[in-house]
């Protein structure tokens, strides 16, 4: 069973790298926001899988805190995009 978790970790890491490329390249700010949200979600799953592999429950707490921070970050970025200034005044 641990082999399946390790393979899942590798696949998640590769998809996080692809999402990072989309966040850098992404033609619009909305594409970048979605890529950052997907990276955050995949990182939460990655932390949960590490928790299962190592049989350490405190990683679940770390994943929950990371989820809250990721949510707040996406709200702030969405407000910034909605403002329309794009950082240029």
N, CA, C and O atoms as CSV, one atom per row, in Angstrom:
chain,resi,resn,atom,element,x,y,z
A,1,UNK,N,N,0.821,-1.198,0.000
A,1,UNK,CA,C,0.000,0.000,0.000
A,1,UNK,C,C,0.868,1.268,0.000
A,1,UNK,O,O,0.515,2.271,-0.620
A,2,UNK,N,N,2.000,1.210,0.698
A,2,UNK,CA,C,2.884,2.372,0.710
A,2,UNK,C,C,3.423,2.688,-0.675
A,2,UNK,O,O,3.682,3.851,-0.986
A,3,UNK,N,N,3.596,1.667,-1.514
A,3,UNK,CA,C,4.064,1.919,-2.883
A,3,UNK,C,C,3.066,2.760,-3.658
A,3,UNK,O,O,3.453,3.634,-4.434
A,4,UNK,N,N,1.801,2.504,-3.454
A,4,UNK,CA,C,0.760,3.296,-4.133
A,4,UNK,C,C,0.819,4.742,-3.653
A,4,UNK,O,O,0.686,5.670,-4.451
A,5,UNK,N,N,1.018,4.935,-2.345
A,5,UNK,CA,C,1.120,6.294,-1.814
A,5,UNK,C,C,2.342,7.019,-2.364
A,5,UNK,O,O,2.268,8.204,-2.688
A,6,UNK,N,N,3.452,6.325,-2.468
A,6,UNK,CA,C,4.677,6.939,-2.995
A,6,UNK,C,C,4.501,7.309,-4.467
A,6,UNK,O,O,4.923,8.383,-4.895
A,7,UNK,N,N,3.879,6.420,-5.240
A,7,UNK,CA,C,3.605,6.727,-6.650
A,7,UNK,C,C,2.669,7.925,-6.747
A,7,UNK,O,O,2.844,8.785,-7.611
A,8,UNK,N,N,1.680,7.982,-5.868
A,8,UNK,CA,C,0.769,9.137,-5.850
A,8,UNK,C,C,1.514,10.427,-5.527
A,8,UNK,O,O,1.240,11.472,-6.117
A,9,UNK,N,N,2.454,10.351,-4.591
A,9,UNK,CA,C,3.256,11.532,-4.252
A,9,UNK,C,C,4.059,12.022,-5.454
A,9,UNK,O,O,4.146,13.224,-5.706
A,10,UNK,N,N,4.635,11.091,-6.183
A,10,UNK,CA,C,5.424,11.458,-7.361
A,10,UNK,C,C,4.544,12.100,-8.424
A,10,UNK,O,O,4.916,13.117,-9.010
A,11,UNK,N,N,3.384,11.514,-8.674
A,11,UNK,CA,C,2.469,12.072,-9.676
A,11,UNK,C,C,1.974,13.453,-9.243
A,11,UNK,O,O,1.901,14.369,-10.062
A,12,UNK,N,N,1.634,13.606,-7.960
A,12,UNK,CA,C,1.202,14.911,-7.469
A,12,UNK,C,C,2.306,15.954,-7.614
A,12,UNK,O,O,2.038,17.097,-7.984
A,13,UNK,N,N,3.521,15.569,-7.330
A,13,UNK,CA,C,4.639,16.497,-7.466
A,13,UNK,C,C,4.821,16.944,-8.915
A,13,UNK,O,O,5.066,18.119,-9.187
A,14,UNK,N,N,4.699,16.000,-9.832
A,14,UNK,CA,C,4.815,16.361,-11.253
A,14,UNK,C,C,3.696,17.308,-11.690
A,14,UNK,O,O,3.939,18.254,-12.440
A,15,UNK,N,N,2.479,17.054,-11.224
A,15,UNK,CA,C,1.374,17.940,-11.603
A,15,UNK,C,C,1.501,19.309,-10.940
A,15,UNK,O,O,1.068,20.312,-11.506
A,16,UNK,N,N,2.090,19.360,-9.748
A,16,UNK,CA,C,2.337,20.654,-9.115
A,16,UNK,C,C,3.345,21.453,-9.935
A,16,UNK,O,O,3.211,22.669,-10.080
A,17,UNK,N,N,4.347,20.773,-10.468
A,17,UNK,CA,C,5.326,21.448,-11.325
A,17,UNK,C,C,4.645,21.999,-12.580
A,17,UNK,O,O,4.928,23.122,-12.997
A,18,UNK,N,N,3.753,21.212,-13.181
A,18,UNK,CA,C,3.022,21.692,-14.357
A,18,UNK,C,C,2.134,22.882,-14.018
A,18,UNK,O,O,2.033,23.826,-14.801
A,19,UNK,N,N,1.493,22.840,-12.858
A,19,UNK,CA,C,0.651,23.968,-12.449
A,19,UNK,C,C,1.489,25.211,-12.171
A,19,UNK,O,O,1.043,26.333,-12.410
A,20,UNK,N,N,2.689,25.009,-11.673
A,20,UNK,CA,C,3.587,26.148,-11.452
A,20,UNK,C,C,3.949,26.805,-12.774
A,20,UNK,O,O,4.020,28.030,-12.873
A,21,UNK,N,N,4.177,25.975,-13.793
A,21,UNK,CA,C,4.446,26.532,-15.120
A,21,UNK,C,C,3.249,27.331,-15.627
A,21,UNK,O,O,3.423,28.391,-16.229
A,22,UNK,N,N,2.036,26.831,-15.388
A,22,UNK,CA,C,0.835,27.553,-15.810
A,22,UNK,C,C,0.695,28.851,-15.038
A,22,UNK,O,O,0.266,29.861,-15.596
A,23,UNK,N,N,1.051,28.835,-13.767
A,23,UNK,CA,C,0.958,30.058,-12.966
A,23,UNK,C,C,1.946,31.107,-13.454
A,23,UNK,O,O,1.670,32.304,-13.374
A,24,UNK,N,N,3.081,30.673,-13.952
A,24,UNK,CA,C,4.081,31.621,-14.459
A,24,UNK,C,C,3.689,32.109,-15.849
A,24,UNK,O,O,3.756,33.307,-16.125
A,25,UNK,N,N,3.278,31.191,-16.728
A,25,UNK,CA,C,2.993,31.528,-18.120
A,25,UNK,C,C,1.605,32.140,-18.280
A,25,UNK,O,O,1.435,33.148,-18.965
A,26,UNK,N,N,0.614,31.519,-17.639
A,26,UNK,CA,C,-0.806,31.856,-17.755
A,26,UNK,C,C,-1.114,33.208,-18.346
A,26,UNK,O,O,-0.698,34.229,-17.798
A,27,UNK,N,N,-1.832,33.242,-19.452
A,27,UNK,CA,C,-2.029,34.525,-20.132
A,27,UNK,C,C,-2.844,35.542,-19.331
A,27,UNK,O,O,-2.639,36.744,-19.495
A,28,UNK,N,N,-3.749,35.099,-18.482
A,28,UNK,CA,C,-4.561,36.054,-17.726
A,28,UNK,C,C,-4.338,35.859,-16.234
A,28,UNK,O,O,-3.801,34.845,-15.790
A,29,UNK,N,N,-4.762,36.847,-15.488
A,29,UNK,CA,C,-4.637,36.767,-14.032
A,29,UNK,C,C,-5.544,35.676,-13.462
A,29,UNK,O,O,-5.206,35.044,-12.461
A,30,UNK,N,N,-6.687,35.458,-14.097
A,30,UNK,CA,C,-7.588,34.397,-13.633
A,30,UNK,C,C,-6.950,33.019,-13.802
A,30,UNK,O,O,-7.114,32.152,-12.944
A,31,UNK,N,N,-6.227,32.815,-14.896
A,31,UNK,CA,C,-5.509,31.552,-15.088
A,31,UNK,C,C,-4.468,31.347,-13.996
A,31,UNK,O,O,-4.293,30.241,-13.484
A,32,UNK,N,N,-3.796,32.406,-13.655
A,32,UNK,CA,C,-2.779,32.314,-12.603
A,32,UNK,C,C,-3.410,32.020,-11.249
A,32,UNK,O,O,-2.878,31.233,-10.467
A,33,UNK,N,N,-4.550,32.656,-10.974
A,33,UNK,CA,C,-5.244,32.418,-9.710
A,33,UNK,C,C,-5.699,30.973,-9.601
A,33,UNK,O,O,-5.535,30.350,-8.553
A,34,UNK,N,N,-6.258,30.444,-10.648
A,34,UNK,CA,C,-6.704,29.054,-10.651
A,34,UNK,C,C,-5.517,28.114,-10.475
A,34,UNK,O,O,-5.612,27.128,-9.744
A,35,UNK,N,N,-4.414,28.406,-11.131
A,35,UNK,CA,C,-3.222,27.559,-10.989
A,35,UNK,C,C,-2.702,27.581,-9.558
A,35,UNK,O,O,-2.302,26.544,-9.029
A,36,UNK,N,N,-2.702,28.740,-8.932
A,36,UNK,CA,C,-2.244,28.831,-7.548
A,36,UNK,C,C,-3.186,28.073,-6.619
A,36,UNK,O,O,-2.731,27.414,-5.684
A,37,UNK,N,N,-4.489,28.156,-6.863
A,37,UNK,CA,C,-5.456,27.408,-6.061
A,37,UNK,C,C,-5.263,25.902,-6.219
A,37,UNK,O,O,-5.350,25.158,-5.242
A,38,UNK,N,N,-5.006,25.456,-7.432
A,38,UNK,CA,C,-4.783,24.028,-7.675
A,38,UNK,C,C,-3.498,23.574,-6.992
A,38,UNK,O,O,-3.445,22.479,-6.433
A,39,UNK,N,N,-2.471,24.403,-7.036
A,39,UNK,CA,C,-1.219,24.064,-6.347
A,39,UNK,C,C,-1.468,23.926,-4.845
A,39,UNK,O,O,-0.968,22.995,-4.214
A,40,UNK,N,N,-2.228,24.837,-4.281
A,40,UNK,CA,C,-2.546,24.763,-2.857
A,40,UNK,C,C,-3.315,23.505,-2.504
A,40,UNK,O,O,-3.021,22.858,-1.500
A,41,UNK,N,N,-4.293,23.155,-3.318
A,41,UNK,CA,C,-5.083,21.960,-3.062
A,41,UNK,C,C,-4.230,20.701,-3.170
A,41,UNK,O,O,-4.327,19.803,-2.333
A,42,UNK,N,N,-3.407,20.640,-4.190
A,42,UNK,CA,C,-2.539,19.474,-4.358
A,42,UNK,C,C,-1.510,19.377,-3.228
A,42,UNK,O,O,-1.141,18.275,-2.821
A,43,UNK,N,N,-1.055,20.496,-2.730
A,43,UNK,CA,C,-0.122,20.479,-1.610
A,43,UNK,C,C,-0.791,19.949,-0.348
A,43,UNK,O,O,-0.167,19.229,0.430
A,44,UNK,N,N,-2.040,20.297,-0.144
A,44,UNK,CA,C,-2.788,19.782,1.008
A,44,UNK,C,C,-2.922,18.266,0.913
A,44,UNK,O,O,-2.736,17.559,1.904
A,45,UNK,N,N,-3.243,17.771,-0.273
A,45,UNK,CA,C,-3.339,16.318,-0.470
A,45,UNK,C,C,-1.969,15.673,-0.272
A,45,UNK,O,O,-1.874,14.584,0.294
A,46,UNK,N,N,-0.923,16.330,-0.729
A,46,UNK,CA,C,0.438,15.827,-0.560
A,46,UNK,C,C,0.789,15.692,0.923
A,46,UNK,O,O,1.358,14.682,1.337
A,47,UNK,N,N,0.456,16.689,1.709
A,47,UNK,CA,C,0.719,16.636,3.147
A,47,UNK,C,C,-0.091,15.521,3.796
A,47,UNK,O,O,0.415,14.821,4.673
A,48,UNK,N,N,-1.336,15.350,3.377
A,48,UNK,CA,C,-2.166,14.273,3.932
A,48,UNK,C,C,-1.588,12.899,3.586
A,48,UNK,O,O,-1.600,11.998,4.425
A,49,UNK,N,N,-1.091,12.732,2.378
A,49,UNK,CA,C,-0.471,11.457,2.003
A,49,UNK,C,C,0.804,11.193,2.805
A,49,UNK,O,O,1.061,10.059,3.209
A,50,UNK,N,N,1.583,12.216,3.030
A,50,UNK,CA,C,2.776,12.052,3.860
A,50,UNK,C,C,2.363,11.642,5.276
A,50,UNK,O,O,3.032,10.830,5.914
A,51,UNK,N,N,1.272,12.204,5.753
A,51,UNK,CA,C,0.755,11.828,7.060
A,51,UNK,C,C,0.372,10.354,7.106
A,51,UNK,O,O,0.627,9.674,8.100
A,52,UNK,N,N,-0.236,9.862,6.035
A,52,UNK,CA,C,-0.592,8.446,5.982
A,52,UNK,C,C,0.636,7.545,5.906
A,52,UNK,O,O,0.691,6.503,6.559
A,53,UNK,N,N,1.609,7.948,5.114
A,53,UNK,CA,C,2.818,7.129,4.948
A,53,UNK,C,C,3.593,7.042,6.257
A,53,UNK,O,O,4.024,5.961,6.658
A,54,UNK,N,N,3.771,8.184,6.923
A,54,UNK,CA,C,4.564,8.212,8.147
A,54,UNK,C,C,3.762,7.840,9.399
A,54,UNK,O,O,4.324,7.661,10.479
A,55,UNK,N,N,2.438,7.728,9.234
A,55,UNK,CA,C,1.538,7.423,10.358
A,55,UNK,C,C,1.684,8.447,11.490
A,55,UNK,O,O,1.721,8.097,12.669
A,56,UNK,N,N,1.764,9.693,11.102
A,56,UNK,CA,C,1.853,10.808,12.039
A,56,UNK,C,C,0.622,11.683,11.860
A,56,UNK,O,O,0.408,12.240,10.784
A,57,UNK,N,N,-0.186,11.807,12.902
A,57,UNK,CA,C,-1.446,12.528,12.764
A,57,UNK,C,C,-1.291,14.044,12.801
A,57,UNK,O,O,-2.183,14.760,12.345
A,58,UNK,N,N,-0.188,14.546,13.331
A,58,UNK,CA,C,-0.052,16.000,13.427
A,58,UNK,C,C,0.104,16.649,12.057
A,58,UNK,O,O,-0.107,17.855,11.929
A,59,UNK,N,N,0.467,15.887,11.034
A,59,UNK,CA,C,0.529,16.450,9.685
A,59,UNK,C,C,-0.854,16.855,9.177
A,59,UNK,O,O,-0.975,17.743,8.333
A,60,UNK,N,N,-1.884,16.208,9.688
A,60,UNK,CA,C,-3.250,16.580,9.304
A,60,UNK,C,C,-3.547,17.992,9.801
A,60,UNK,O,O,-4.187,18.775,9.099
A,61,UNK,N,N,-3.089,18.320,11.003
A,61,UNK,CA,C,-3.247,19.685,11.515
A,61,UNK,C,C,-2.506,20.689,10.635
A,61,UNK,O,O,-3.002,21.782,10.361
A,62,UNK,N,N,-1.317,20.299,10.200
A,62,UNK,CA,C,-0.539,21.163,9.307
A,62,UNK,C,C,-1.302,21.374,8.001
A,62,UNK,O,O,-1.342,22.488,7.478
A,63,UNK,N,N,-1.903,20.314,7.476
A,63,UNK,CA,C,-2.673,20.418,6.233
A,63,UNK,C,C,-3.880,21.340,6.410
A,63,UNK,O,O,-4.203,22.115,5.509
A,64,UNK,N,N,-4.545,21.264,7.555
A,64,UNK,CA,C,-5.692,22.135,7.808
A,64,UNK,C,C,-5.280,23.605,7.890
A,64,UNK,O,O,-5.957,24.474,7.343
A,65,UNK,N,N,-4.181,23.876,8.568
A,65,UNK,CA,C,-3.697,25.252,8.655
A,65,UNK,C,C,-3.293,25.755,7.272
A,65,UNK,O,O,-3.578,26.897,6.912
A,66,UNK,N,N,-2.630,24.902,6.505
A,66,UNK,CA,C,-2.243,25.280,5.148
A,66,UNK,C,C,-3.471,25.564,4.291
A,66,UNK,O,O,-3.460,26.481,3.471
A,67,UNK,N,N,-4.532,24.775,4.481
A,67,UNK,CA,C,-5.778,24.992,3.725
A,67,UNK,C,C,-6.390,26.349,4.059
A,67,UNK,O,O,-6.867,27.052,3.168
A,68,UNK,N,N,-6.379,26.715,5.328
A,68,UNK,CA,C,-6.918,28.022,5.721
A,68,UNK,C,C,-6.104,29.171,5.132
A,68,UNK,O,O,-6.662,30.152,4.641
A,69,UNK,N,N,-4.791,29.040,5.186
A,69,UNK,CA,C,-3.924,30.079,4.625
A,69,UNK,C,C,-4.110,30.170,3.114
A,69,UNK,O,O,-4.151,31.267,2.556
A,70,UNK,N,N,-4.222,29.022,2.451
A,70,UNK,CA,C,-4.425,29.004,1.005
A,70,UNK,C,C,-5.754,29.654,0.629
A,70,UNK,O,O,-5.837,30.384,-0.359
A,71,UNK,N,N,-6.786,29.387,1.414
A,71,UNK,CA,C,-8.091,29.995,1.152
A,71,UNK,C,C,-8.030,31.504,1.295
A,71,UNK,O,O,-8.531,32.232,0.438
A,72,UNK,N,N,-7.425,31.976,2.365
A,72,UNK,CA,C,-7.319,33.422,2.566
A,72,UNK,C,C,-6.492,34.084,1.468
A,72,UNK,O,O,-6.812,35.185,1.019
A,73,UNK,N,N,-5.448,33.420,1.048
A,73,UNK,CA,C,-4.613,33.958,-0.029
A,73,UNK,C,C,-5.398,34.077,-1.327
A,73,UNK,O,O,-5.287,35.079,-2.034
A,74,UNK,N,N,-6.188,33.061,-1.638
A,74,UNK,CA,C,-6.964,33.120,-2.878
A,74,UNK,C,C,-8.027,34.210,-2.815
A,74,UNK,O,O,-8.327,34.834,-3.834
A,75,UNK,N,N,-8.602,34.451,-1.640
A,75,UNK,CA,C,-9.572,35.543,-1.494
A,75,UNK,C,C,-8.892,36.891,-1.733
A,75,UNK,O,O,-9.437,37.745,-2.432
A,76,UNK,N,N,-7.719,37.082,-1.162
A,76,UNK,CA,C,-6.997,38.351,-1.330
A,76,UNK,C,C,-6.626,38.560,-2.794
A,76,UNK,O,O,-6.778,39.662,-3.322
A,77,UNK,N,N,-6.140,37.510,-3.448
A,77,UNK,CA,C,-5.761,37.637,-4.851
A,77,UNK,C,C,-6.990,37.909,-5.725
A,77,UNK,O,O,-6.920,38.700,-6.666
A,78,UNK,N,N,-8.112,37.255,-5.416
A,78,UNK,CA,C,-9.338,37.493,-6.179
A,78,UNK,C,C,-9.817,38.937,-6.018
A,78,UNK,O,O,-10.271,39.553,-6.982
A,79,UNK,N,N,-9.718,39.469,-4.815
A,79,UNK,CA,C,-10.084,40.875,-4.600
A,79,UNK,C,C,-9.167,41.803,-5.385
A,79,UNK,O,O,-9.612,42.811,-5.935
A,80,UNK,N,N,-7.894,41.459,-5.433
A,80,UNK,CA,C,-6.926,42.256,-6.176
A,80,UNK,C,C,-7.259,42.234,-7.667
A,80,UNK,O,O,-7.175,43.261,-8.341
A,81,UNK,N,N,-7.637,41.062,-8.180
A,81,UNK,CA,C,-7.996,40.943,-9.599
A,81,UNK,C,C,-9.284,41.696,-9.876
A,81,UNK,O,O,-9.397,42.380,-10.893
A,82,UNK,N,N,-10.262,41.577,-8.976
A,82,UNK,CA,C,-11.551,42.247,-9.169
A,82,UNK,C,C,-11.408,43.763,-9.140
A,82,UNK,O,O,-12.155,44.476,-9.809
A,83,UNK,N,N,-10.454,44.247,-8.369
A,83,UNK,CA,C,-10.209,45.683,-8.288
A,83,UNK,C,C,-9.880,46.246,-9.659
A,83,UNK,O,O,-10.224,47.386,-9.970
A,84,UNK,N,N,-9.214,45.442,-10.477
A,84,UNK,CA,C,-8.939,45.853,-11.841
A,84,UNK,C,C,-7.671,46.674,-11.998
A,84,UNK,O,O,-7.266,46.990,-13.116
A,85,UNK,N,N,-7.053,47.014,-10.896
A,85,UNK,CA,C,-5.846,47.843,-11.030
A,85,UNK,C,C,-4.677,47.016,-11.528
A,85,UNK,O,O,-3.817,47.524,-12.248
A,86,UNK,N,N,-4.638,45.723,-11.144
A,86,UNK,CA,C,-3.555,44.861,-11.600
A,86,UNK,C,C,-2.193,45.329,-11.118
A,86,UNK,O,O,-1.163,44.971,-11.691
A,87,UNK,N,N,-2.194,46.131,-10.060
A,87,UNK,CA,C,-0.928,46.607,-9.519
A,87,UNK,C,C,-0.455,47.905,-10.160
A,87,UNK,O,O,0.561,48.463,-9.744
A,88,UNK,N,N,-1.182,48.399,-11.175
A,88,UNK,CA,C,-0.800,49.639,-11.867
A,88,UNK,C,C,-1.802,50.719,-11.502
A,88,UNK,O,O,-3.006,50.549,-11.689
A,89,UNK,N,N,-1.307,51.818,-10.987
A,89,UNK,CA,C,-2.214,52.914,-10.589
A,89,UNK,C,C,-2.074,54.080,-11.515
A,89,UNK,O,O,-2.754,55.092,-11.340
